[in-house]
Amino acid sequence: MVKFKMTKSKMNVLKVKKEGKWTFVYIFMIALVAFTSLPLVYLISTAFKPLNELFLFPPRFFVKEPTLKNFTDLMLSLSSSTVPFTRYILNSLYVTVITVILTVFVSTLGAYSLVKHNPPGTRKLFKFIIATMMFSPYVTQIPRYLVVNSIGLVNKIAALIIPNIAVSYNFFLIKQFVEQFPNELLEAARIDGAGEFYTYWKIVMPVLTPAWSTLIVFSYVSSWNDYFSPLIYINNQALKTLPLALRTISGGGASIGRAGAVAAATMLMTIPTVVVFTSMQNKVMETMVHSGIKG
């Protein structure tokens, strides 16, 4: 009887020690998350600092007297008699949303068609797609411009959308998931009389939710932060996007008077990306686990 009580007591001691270790782990992880979030907190704080706080030395981490003047200066810097600041925002939103939708549709439908229908030449086509991933994007800029110019898309909003729809990496990512989809479900759907597009949209797409959610994040970040494409393809000021407009402020070294506008612009470009990634981070992590892709 005594031996049983001592054993139970030891078990309680071990349980307390184990809980204490996990408590330490939780505290350490929370502290690590708080530390990694400091740049974002500083970014937001800087966007609301007046000029006298922006140039303090040593710099102050938190803003003492927050102001919205930086955002007002940003709008005044980018606005002109013909193009208001909101036009740049609408252009970026339009390009980003359309690009994301078309990217998801083209990548998922293309991967599903090649993997599950296996048309002639599928292996060669897939090898060609993999080969294109070896080239740096900067290597293909001249051929891409020649193609865009030859089909008459220069100085049109479509030049910012069409070249960014079919991306090799996006196709490869979706293919990894489609290969794991059981063929028996597709055969059962066909036996029940479901058409190919209905099978793709109602059966395959819900299962691929983690994959195309991750694709949304990648495509959004790429399109939202892209300033090189409008710089090359767009001459019309009314068609330019927000990243390119913001580069006109900070490019070549910002003046002291525009330092606040630059801080506000940096916040405007960063916060939407953080919100999109945060809202879909669970799907992104699930995609990385199942596809074997490491970030």
C-alpha positions as CSV (number, residue, x, y, z in Angstrom):
1,M,0.0,0.0,0.0
2,V,2.8,2.4,0.9
3,K,4.6,1.5,-2.3
4,F,1.5,2.4,-4.3
5,K,1.2,5.8,-2.6
6,M,4.9,6.6,-3.3
7,T,4.5,5.6,-7.0
8,K,1.4,7.8,-7.3
9,S,3.3,10.7,-5.6
10,K,6.2,10.3,-8.0
11,M,3.8,10.4,-11.0
12,N,2.3,13.6,-9.7
13,V,5.7,15.1,-9.4
14,L,6.6,14.1,-12.9
15,K,3.4,15.5,-14.2
16,V,4.1,18.8,-12.6
17,K,7.6,18.9,-14.0
18,K,6.3,18.1,-17.5
19,E,3.6,20.8,-17.3
20,G,6.3,23.2,-16.1
21,K,8.5,22.4,-19.1
22,W,5.6,23.0,-21.5
23,T,4.8,26.3,-19.7
24,F,8.4,27.4,-20.3
25,V,8.1,26.4,-24.0
26,Y,4.8,28.4,-24.4
27,I,6.3,31.5,-22.7
28,F,9.4,31.2,-24.9
29,M,7.3,30.9,-28.1
30,I,5.1,33.9,-27.1
31,A,8.2,35.9,-26.5
32,L,9.7,34.9,-29.8
33,V,6.4,35.8,-31.7
34,A,6.4,39.2,-29.9
35,F,10.0,39.8,-30.9
36,T,9.5,38.9,-34.6
37,S,6.5,41.3,-34.7
38,L,8.6,44.3,-33.6
39,P,9.4,45.3,-37.2
40,L,5.7,45.5,-38.1
41,V,4.9,47.4,-34.9
42,Y,7.7,49.8,-35.7
43,L,6.5,50.2,-39.3
44,I,3.0,51.2,-38.1
45,S,4.4,53.5,-35.4
46,T,6.7,55.2,-37.9
47,A,3.8,55.9,-40.4
48,F,2.1,58.1,-37.7
49,K,5.2,60.0,-36.5
50,P,5.5,63.7,-37.2
51,L,8.6,64.9,-38.9
52,N,10.3,66.0,-35.6
53,E,10.0,62.4,-34.3
54,L,11.1,60.8,-37.6
55,F,14.6,62.3,-37.4
56,L,15.2,61.9,-33.6
57,F,18.5,60.3,-32.6
58,P,18.5,57.8,-31.1
59,P,15.2,56.9,-32.8
60,R,12.1,56.5,-30.8
61,F,10.4,53.2,-31.2
62,F,6.8,54.2,-30.4
63,V,5.2,57.4,-31.6
64,K,4.5,60.0,-29.0
65,E,2.3,62.4,-30.9
66,P,0.6,60.5,-33.7
67,T,-0.5,62.4,-36.7
68,L,-2.3,61.7,-40.0
69,K,-0.3,64.3,-41.9
70,N,2.0,61.7,-43.4
71,F,-1.0,60.1,-45.2
72,T,-2.2,63.6,-46.3
73,D,1.2,64.4,-47.7
74,L,1.3,61.0,-49.5
75,M,-2.0,61.7,-51.3
76,L,-0.9,65.2,-52.2
77,S,2.4,63.9,-53.5
78,L,0.8,61.3,-55.8
79,S,-2.3,63.3,-56.8
80,S,-2.2,65.5,-59.9
81,S,-4.7,67.6,-61.8
82,T,-5.7,64.5,-63.9
83,V,-4.9,61.5,-61.8
84,P,-6.1,61.3,-58.1
85,F,-4.4,59.1,-55.5
86,T,-7.4,56.8,-55.4
87,R,-7.0,55.9,-59.1
88,Y,-3.6,54.2,-58.3
89,I,-5.3,52.2,-55.5
90,L,-8.2,51.1,-57.8
91,N,-5.7,50.1,-60.5
92,S,-3.7,48.0,-58.1
93,L,-6.8,46.3,-56.7
94,Y,-8.2,45.6,-60.2
95,V,-5.0,44.1,-61.5
96,T,-4.4,42.1,-58.3
97,V,-8.0,40.7,-58.1
98,I,-8.2,39.7,-61.7
99,T,-4.7,38.2,-61.8
100,V,-5.5,36.1,-58.7
101,I,-8.8,34.8,-60.0
102,L,-7.4,33.9,-63.4
103,T,-4.2,32.4,-61.9
104,V,-6.2,30.0,-59.7
105,F,-8.6,29.1,-62.5
106,V,-5.8,28.4,-65.1
107,S,-3.5,26.6,-62.7
108,T,-6.1,24.3,-61.2
109,L,-7.9,23.5,-64.4
110,G,-4.6,22.9,-66.3
111,A,-3.1,20.7,-63.6
112,Y,-6.4,18.7,-63.3
113,S,-6.6,18.2,-67.1
114,L,-3.0,17.1,-67.5
115,V,-2.8,14.8,-64.4
116,K,-6.2,13.1,-64.6
117,H,-6.9,13.0,-68.3
118,N,-3.2,12.5,-69.3
119,P,-3.4,13.7,-73.0
120,P,-0.6,12.8,-75.4
121,G,2.6,14.6,-74.7
122,T,1.8,15.2,-71.0
123,R,5.2,14.1,-69.8
124,K,7.1,16.3,-72.3
125,L,4.9,19.3,-71.5
126,F,5.5,18.8,-67.8
127,K,9.3,18.5,-68.3
128,F,9.2,21.7,-70.3
129,I,7.2,23.5,-67.5
130,I,9.8,22.3,-64.9
131,A,12.6,23.5,-67.2
132,T,11.2,27.0,-67.3
133,M,11.5,27.2,-63.5
134,M,15.3,27.1,-63.9
135,F,15.4,30.6,-65.5
136,S,15.5,33.8,-63.6
137,P,12.5,36.1,-64.2
138,Y,14.9,38.8,-65.3
139,V,16.2,36.6,-68.1
140,T,12.8,36.4,-69.7
141,Q,11.9,40.1,-69.5
142,I,13.1,41.0,-73.0
143,P,11.3,38.1,-74.7
144,R,8.2,38.8,-72.7
145,Y,8.3,42.5,-73.7
146,L,8.6,41.5,-77.3
147,V,5.6,39.2,-77.1
148,V,3.5,41.7,-75.2
149,N,4.4,44.4,-77.8
150,S,3.7,42.1,-80.7
151,I,0.1,41.5,-79.6
152,G,-0.5,45.1,-78.9
153,L,-0.8,45.1,-75.1
154,V,1.7,47.8,-74.4
155,N,0.2,50.7,-72.5
156,K,-2.9,48.6,-71.6
157,I,-4.0,47.3,-68.3
158,A,-4.1,43.7,-69.8
159,A,-0.3,43.8,-70.0
160,L,-0.1,43.7,-66.2
161,I,-2.5,40.7,-66.0
162,I,-2.0,38.3,-68.9
163,P,1.8,37.6,-68.6
164,N,1.4,36.8,-64.9
165,I,-1.5,34.3,-65.1
166,A,0.4,31.1,-66.1
167,V,3.3,30.7,-63.8
168,S,5.3,27.4,-63.7
169,Y,5.7,27.3,-60.0
170,N,1.9,27.7,-59.5
171,F,1.2,24.9,-61.9
172,F,3.7,22.6,-60.2
173,L,2.2,23.4,-56.7
174,I,-1.3,22.4,-57.8
175,K,-0.1,19.3,-59.7
176,Q,1.4,17.9,-56.4
177,F,-2.1,18.0,-54.9
178,V,-4.0,16.8,-57.9
179,E,-1.8,13.7,-58.1
180,Q,-3.0,12.7,-54.6
181,F,-6.6,13.0,-55.6
182,P,-8.2,9.4,-55.8
183,N,-9.3,8.5,-59.3
184,E,-12.2,6.4,-57.8
185,L,-14.0,9.6,-56.8
186,L,-13.8,10.9,-60.4
187,E,-15.0,7.6,-61.8
188,A,-17.9,7.6,-59.4
189,A,-18.9,11.1,-60.3
190,R,-18.8,10.2,-64.0
191,I,-20.9,7.1,-63.4
192,D,-23.5,9.3,-61.7
193,G,-23.7,11.5,-64.8
194,A,-21.6,14.5,-63.7
195,G,-19.9,16.5,-66.5
196,E,-16.2,17.2,-66.5
197,F,-16.5,20.8,-65.5
198,Y,-19.0,20.0,-62.7
199,T,-16.6,17.3,-61.5
200,Y,-13.7,19.8,-61.5
201,W,-15.7,22.6,-59.8
202,K,-17.8,20.7,-57.3
203,I,-15.6,17.7,-56.4
204,V,-11.9,18.5,-57.1
205,M,-11.8,22.2,-56.2
206,P,-13.1,21.8,-52.6
207,V,-10.5,19.1,-51.9
208,L,-7.8,21.4,-53.4
209,T,-8.8,24.3,-51.0
210,P,-5.4,24.4,-49.2
211,A,-3.5,24.4,-52.5
212,W,-5.4,27.2,-54.2
213,S,-5.6,29.2,-51.0
214,T,-1.8,29.2,-50.9
215,L,-1.9,30.1,-54.6
216,I,-4.0,33.1,-53.8
217,V,-1.4,34.3,-51.3
218,F,1.5,33.8,-53.7
219,S,-0.3,35.4,-56.6
220,Y,-1.5,38.3,-54.5
221,V,1.9,39.1,-53.1
222,S,3.5,38.9,-56.5
223,S,0.9,41.1,-58.2
224,W,0.4,43.6,-55.4
225,N,4.1,44.4,-55.0
226,D,4.9,44.4,-58.7
227,Y,6.3,47.7,-59.8
228,F,8.5,46.5,-62.6
229,S,5.7,45.5,-65.0
230,P,3.9,48.8,-65.0
231,L,7.3,50.5,-65.3
232,I,8.0,48.7,-68.5
233,Y,4.6,48.3,-70.1
234,I,2.6,51.4,-69.0
235,N,3.2,55.0,-70.1
236,N,-0.2,56.3,-69.4
237,Q,-0.2,57.9,-65.9
238,A,-3.9,57.0,-65.3
239,L,-3.1,53.2,-65.7
240,K,-0.1,53.1,-63.3
241,T,-0.4,51.0,-60.1
242,L,0.2,52.0,-56.5
243,P,3.7,50.3,-56.2
244,L,5.1,52.3,-59.1
245,A,3.5,55.5,-57.9
246,L,5.0,55.0,-54.5
247,R,8.4,54.4,-56.0
248,T,8.3,57.9,-57.5
249,I,8.3,59.2,-54.0
250,S,11.1,57.2,-52.5
251,G,13.1,56.5,-55.6
252,G,16.5,58.2,-55.8
253,G,16.4,59.1,-52.2
254,A,13.5,60.8,-50.5
255,S,13.7,64.4,-49.4
256,I,13.3,65.4,-45.8
257,G,9.8,66.7,-46.5
258,R,8.7,63.5,-48.0
259,A,10.1,61.2,-45.3
260,G,6.7,61.0,-43.6
261,A,4.9,60.2,-46.9
262,V,7.4,57.4,-47.5
263,A,6.7,55.9,-44.1
264,A,2.9,56.1,-44.8
265,A,3.4,54.5,-48.2
266,T,5.5,51.6,-46.8
267,M,2.7,50.9,-44.3
268,L,0.0,51.0,-47.1
269,M,2.0,48.4,-49.2
270,T,2.8,46.1,-46.3
271,I,-0.4,45.9,-44.2
272,P,-2.7,44.3,-46.9
273,T,-0.1,41.6,-47.5
274,V,0.1,40.8,-43.8
275,V,-3.7,40.6,-43.5
276,V,-4.0,38.3,-46.5
277,F,-1.3,35.9,-45.3
278,T,-2.6,35.9,-41.7
279,S,-6.1,35.0,-42.8
280,M,-4.8,32.1,-44.9
281,Q,-1.8,31.0,-42.9
282,N,-3.4,27.7,-41.8
283,K,-4.0,26.7,-45.4
284,V,-0.5,27.7,-46.4
285,M,1.0,25.5,-43.7
286,E,-1.2,22.6,-44.7
287,T,-0.1,22.9,-48.3
288,M,3.6,22.9,-47.4
289,V,3.1,19.7,-45.3
290,H,1.2,17.8,-48.0
291,S,3.2,18.9,-51.0
292,G,6.6,18.5,-49.4
293,I,7.6,22.1,-50.4
294,K,9.7,24.0,-47.9
295,G,9.5,27.8,-47.6
